[in-house]
Amino acid sequence: MPTALDKLIQAWRAADSVTVLTGAGMSTASGIPDFRSPGGRWERYQPVPIQDFIASESARREYWRYKGETWKVILDAQPNPAHLALAELAAAGRIDLLVTQNVDGLHERSGFPADRLINIHGTDSSVTCMSCGRREPRAIAQAAWESGAEVPGCECGGAWKPSTISFGQSLIEADLRESFERAASSDVFVAAGTSLVVGPINQMFSLAHRAGAFTAILTGSETPFDAQASCKIETPLEEVLPAIAREIGQ
């Protein structure tokens, strides 16, 4: 009797279009802890909404205290076998679009094609001035923070903020639209390492499901869509994704 993994591999091989959504679970094997699991970052850090960042100096200091400290963790992290497997599948033409909720840049560093990657929640690798909109590499603001600036500032006097989408901040409409359109037109939709609780991007699963796609959820945690999935696989991503890449590459 075929296993869930067998069914996914068969569907992936036969698919003309595959869309993948990844979440924090992709990067835990790289040493980057996720937000929602027990012991995760939300137990130790209260997110700063964009409105508070703009209005409050103390909120900006708190935001940068967290972001400044965690940047070294991100810099030291390396793509793990799960990232590399997705890059391999993309290079073989087996992934049409990858949408990631992660801001750590590990998909880019794995060699995943930039033209098929959407960082739906932005990236920590650059900063944006909240006054003039100027964008620069993260190193500029990080160096200022490490030199003692509690809130690194742009030359115009505005505050630098890592180019991530904060709570209360709108997603980029074009990226969201493309993500939804690709999910709705895919033969196979794979959600890997995501709890599928963050909207609106979790709607990708519903769109793919309603369109008749083979839907796979690869995560050890429960999600709101488990009952609707064509298959659910709880094997660690750094094991199951390389196995899929090996089988599809044969």
N, C-alpha and C positions, 0 to 999 in steps of 0.2 A: 504494500500500500504506500503510495507516494507521501512523503513528509511535506510539511509546510514549506521547507526549503526547496524541495524538489519542484513543488508547484510554482514557486516564485521564479526559479531558474527557467522552467519551461515557458512561463509567460513572458519573461524578460527576453529570452531567445527569440520568441515569435513576434515580439512587439516592433512596430514601426516607430513608436514614439514613447519615450520614457521620461518622466519628470520625477525629481527627487527633492524632498524637503528635509533639511537637517536641522538638528537642535543641539543643545548643550551636551547631550550624551555622546556626540561625536568626539568631543575634545577631552572627556574625562581621562581617557587612556593616555593623553598627552600631558596630564598633570594639571589641567584647568578644571577646578570644581564647578559643578553646575549650580543653578540658583535654587531649585525647588526640592532636591533630595534632602533627606535628613543630614544635617551638618553642612548644608549648602550655604551659599552666600547670603540668601535672604534671612537666615537666622542671625547673621552678624552685621547686616548692612541694610539700612532703610533707603530705598531708592529716592532720588531727588527729582521731583517732577520739573519739567521745563519751566513752568510758570514760577516756581520757587527759585530756580537757578537764575532766572532773569531778574527777579525782584529783590533777592536777599543775598547780601554779601556773605552772611554766615552759611547759607545753603550752598553757595559757590565754594566756600572753603571746605565744607563737609564733602561735597561732590569730589573735589580734587584730592582730598585726603585719601578717599577710597581709590579713585582712578590712578592717582600717582603710585600708590602702593602696589596695585595689581598689575601695572604695566610690565614690571620686571618678570612676573610670572608668565605673562603672555609672550614676552620676548624670548624667554628661556625655553618655552614649549616648542616641540617639533611635531610636524604632521605624523600621525600614527598610521598603522596599517589600514585602518578604515578610510582615512583621507586618501591614502595612496591608491587604494583599490578603486575608489570613485574616480580619481584622476585617470587611472588605467582604463576604466570602462568608458570614460568620456573620449579618451584618445582613440579608442576602438569604434567610436561612433555609436555607443550604446546608451548614452545619456544626452537628451536634447536640451534639458535645462536643469540646473541645480539651484534651488533657492535655499539660502541658509539664514537661520535666525541668529547665528553666531557672529560676533564682532571681532574675533581673535585673528582673522586673516590666515588661518591654517589651510583652508581650501586653496587660496592663492599660492601659498608657499608649497603646497603639494604638487603644483603644476597643473591644476585644473584650469581649463581654458577660460579666460576672462570673459569672452563673448558669450559664454553659456552659463555664467554665474551671476546671481543677484544676491547682494548683501542687503536683505530686506530691512534689517535693523541698523544699517550703517556699519562703520568700522572704527576701531580704536586706533588704527595706524595713522590717522591724520587728525588735525584739529581745525575747527572753524571759528572765526571770530563772530561773536554774537552781535557785534555792532555793524561792522562793514562787510561781513560775509566772506572775507578772505580765508582761503584754505591753504594749509601748510602741512608738511610732515610732522608727525607727533613729536619727533625729537626736539623741535624748537621749543615747544611749551614744556615738555618733560624736563629739559635741562634747566629751565627757569624754576620749575617747581622744586627740583632737587637742589637748587642753589638757594632756596629759602622763600621763594614767592609762593604764598599760600594759594593765590589764584593767578596763574600766569596770564599776562596781558599782551594784546596785540599792540603794534605801534600806534594805532589809532586811539588807543585807550580802552577799547572793549576787552571783554574777557574771552580767553580761548576756551573752547569746549571740545573734547573729543568728538569726532564726526559720527556719533552714534545717535540713534533715535531714542530720546528720553521719553518717559511717561508723560503723556499730554502733548507730545510732538507728533505731527502728522507724518505718515509714511510717504515716500515718493510715489505719487499717483501712477506714473508710467510703469514703475517696477511692480506695483501691486496689480495693475491691470494685466501686464504680461504674465505674471505668476498665475493669476486666475485663468487666463485664456489657455495657457499651456496645460494646466491641470485638467481643464474641461475637455481638452482634445487629446489627452494621452491614452495610450493603450494600457500602460502600467504606471501606477503612481506609488512611490515608495516614501514613507515617512520614517526617517532614521534618527534615533536619538532625541526625539521630541515628544513631549507629553501631550501635544496637540490641545493645549488649553489657552494658548495666547492667540487672541483675535486681533485683527481679522484674518491673519495669514492661515490660521487653522481651517478656514473655509475651503482651502485648496482640497482637503480630503473630501469634503462633502461634494464639491463640484466634480471631482474625479469619480466618486462613487455613483452619483446620479447619472453621469454620462456612460456608465457601464465599464469603466476601467477595472483592471485587476488591481486591487489596492492592498498594499503590504505595510504593516506596522512593525518596525524593528526597534524594540525597546523593552527593557526589563520592567518598566513601570506600567500601571494601568493608564489608559487614555479614554476619553469620552466616546471614541469611535471603535473600540475593540470589537463590539458585536457586529459592526458593519464591514469589517475588514475581510478581504478574501483570505488573508493569512496573517497570523501574528507570530513573530519569532523573537524569543527573549535571549538568544545567544548573544554574548558580547559583540559589539559591532566590529571590533578589531579582529574577530575570528570569522564572523559570518560574511562580511563584505569581501574580504580576500577570497573566501571560498566561492562566492558568487562570481567574482571576476575570473577566477581560474576556470570554472565550469563554462562560462559564457565565451571565454577566449579560446576554448578548444575547437 
